[in-house]
Amino acid sequence: LPEGDLGVPVLHTRQAVVARTPANDASRNGTGIEAAFRFDPAGNLSGQTVLHPSGVTEIGMRGAFARLNAQNRARAEESMMAASGFDGSGALTLLGDPQDLTRPFNFRYDFLASDYVDFGVVGGMVLPDAPGSQSFRDLYASTSAPENATPFYCNDSLRDERYQLTFPANVPIVAIPRSQHFANAAGEYQVDWTREGQVITAHHRLHQRAVRGADALCQPQDYAAFRELYQQVRRGFRGQVVYGDLKTVQAGP
């Protein structure tokens, strides 16, 4: 198969066994995100989002960007910005030709947003959404029901998201969240928080398992493990960076 093609089941007649070319595993599924956010003293921000797509993700990206033209480019850029909840603008840069299957394809999204945060008061900031990408932070919504009575699709996938927040030199950073790790039958989730001066990095990693093999659906009894795993992801993304001058906080009566 050409590089980037989606693996499909094939029948090896001589051996009389069903196989998959290539393997349907974490190296083919999932995606990675790197997002940088730089804040100025007025609370405005500038940043950049870069994806690290797997083979399957790259196929979908090629299909979407092959239809990009002068007429719909501005609309796509506005839509990416609006989905993040920012008040600002962004610009796409294509990294390669979506119709050239002989070379990798990707894109970069640079953005500006105004009045995102007020550094004049003490506050807490969760990780902003990265414009131009889809985070796995909302996976818990797919398991909102307490129980599931039907089989469901659960492939082997690896998702990796790295966020970098750069705060102004005059803004005190009070605390960052603690790193976390969780694992069960459905997979493994880890978030690592680090700080160097005014730069804070959060690295989220989710490895979801195909519990019953690459070519089998998960069963209703597997659902509880996935629900528990995704709830841990939800809690991990709730972590807040606490900033501001605590001396300006007025004590209660």
N, C-alpha and C positions, 0 to 999 in steps of 0.2 A: 504494500500500500504506500502511496505517496506520503511524505512527511506531513503530519497534521490531520490526516484522515481519521474519522471516527472508527474505532474498532467494531467489527460486526461478527456475530457467530458464524462459523464455517464448519462444514462437515468433512472430516478426513476419511474418505471412503475406504482406503486400504486398512487403516487401523480401526475403522468403524467406531470412532469416538467423536463427540462434539467438543470443539475447542473454540477459543476466542483469539482473534488476531487484531491488534496486540492485546495484552492482558488488561482486563478491566479492574485496575487497582488504583491506589492513591496517587501514583506517578502520572496517571492520565486524568484524574478527576480533581476537582477543587480549584483553588486559585490563591494568589497572594496579593497583598496590598501594602504599599508603602505610602504614607501620607505625612506631610510636614506642614506644621502650622506655626507661623511666626507672628507674634503679637507686638504692636507698637504701644507706647504709653497711653494713647487715647482709646485703646481697646479695639482698634481695627486689626485686621489680620490679612496676611498674604500666605499663599501656600501652593502646594503641588501634590498631585496624586499620580502614582505610577502603579500599574498592575503588573503582576508576574503570573500570566495565565498558564494553566496546564494545557495539554493538547486539546482536550474537549472544549475548554473555555475559549481557546484561540479560534476554534472553528466558528463558534457563535459570534465572536467579535468580528471576524472577517466578513461574515454575512451581513452584519449590521453596518459596518463601515464601508462596504462596497457600494452601498446605496447613498452614501454621503455626497452632497453636491453643494454648490454655492447657495442654492435656495434654502436648503434645510439645515445647513451647518449651524447658522446662528440659532435656529430653533432648538437644535440638539444641545448646544452649549448652554442656552437658557434653561432647558429642561433639567440638565445635570445640576445646575446651580440651585434651581428651585427645589429639587428633591432633597438637597442637603439642609434646607431651611435657612440658608444664608441670604443676607441682603447684599448682593454684589454682582460680580460678573466673572466669567471664566472663558478660557480659550483652549481649544483642542490642538494638539500637535500629533500627527500620525507618525509612528515610528515604523516605517516600512509601507509596502503596498499590499492592501488586503487581497488583491487578486493574484499576487505573486506567491505561489505555493512553495517555491524553492527557498524562501527566506523567512525567518520569523517575523511576526507582525505584532505590534503593540501600539499603545497610545499614551500620551501624557496630558494631564489636565492641569493648567495653571489658573489660579483663581485669586480674587481680591474680595474682601467683605468688610463692610463698615459697621462700627458700633456693635461688635459682637459681645463685648464684656465691659463692665465698669470696674476698673481697678481702684476706684476711689473708695470702695467698700470691701469688707472681707466677704469672701464667697467661696463656693465650691464649683468646680468645673468637671463634668464628665467628658470623655473623649468626644470631640465633634465628629459628625459623620464626614467621611471623606468624599467630596464631590466627584462624581464620575465613576463611582464604584458601588458595589452592593456588599454590605457587611454581613457576616454571619451572626451578628449580635441579636438579630430578631428571629432566630430559628425557633425560639421558645413558642412563638405564635402558632407554629405548625403542630404543637403538642399541647394546646390549651385545654383539651378535653381530658378529664381524669382517666378515662379508659378508652380503648380502641378495640373494636370487635372484628376487624378485617385485616388481612395481610397487607403489607405496605412495602414500598421500595426503599432499600437502604444500602447504597453502594459504599465501597471503600473510598474515602476521600480525605484530602488533607487541605485545610484552609489556614492561612497564615496572614496575620495582619499586624503591621508595625506602625505605630503612631509616634511622631516626635513633636513636642510642644516646646517652643522657645519663648520664654517670658522676658519682658523688659528688665533691664538691670536694676531699676528702682522699685520693682514689685517684689515684696517678700514672698517666698514660697514656704508655707507653714508645714505642710505634710503632703505625702503622696501615699496612695493605697499600698497595702501589703501584697506581695506576690502570692499566687494561689496555684494549687494543682489538684486535679480531680480525675479519677479513672474508674470505670465500671465496664460491664460487658459490652456496652454500646460504643465505647471509645475513650478518648483521653483529651482533657482540656487543661491548658496551662496559660497563665498570664504572669509575665515578669515585668515589674516596674523598676526603673533605675533613674538616677538623677546625677547629672554632672553640671554643677553651677546652676544656670538658669534654663538648662535644657533637660526636659523630662521625656523618657522613652517608655512606651508601653507596648509589649509584644504579646499578642494573643495567638494561640495555636490550638486548633481543634483537629484531631484525627478521629474521624468516624469510621467504624468498622462495618463490613458486610457480615453480619453475625452468622448467617447461614451459608456463606459462600458467594462468589461473584455472580452466579447465575440463579440465585434463589431469592424469593421474597422473604422479608422478615415476617414473623407470625405475631398474632395479637399478644401473646405472652411476652414478646420482646419489647413491646411498646413502653412499658414502665421504665426500662433502663434508658431509652432515648429521651423520654420526658425528663428524667432526673439529670441527664447529661446537659440537655439544653437549658434547664433551669440554672445550672451552675454557670453556663455561659452568660445567661442574663444577669446573674449576680456579679460576675466578673466585670461586665461592662458598666455596672452601676458605680464603680469606684470613682471617687472624685479627688482632684487636686485642690487642696485648700490654699488660698492665696490671700494676701492683704496684710495690712498693719494691724495687729491685734490690739495695739494701744488705742486705736480709734473706736473700739467696741465699748459701748457704755454698759456698765454692770447693771443688773436688775435691782429692784427694790429689796 
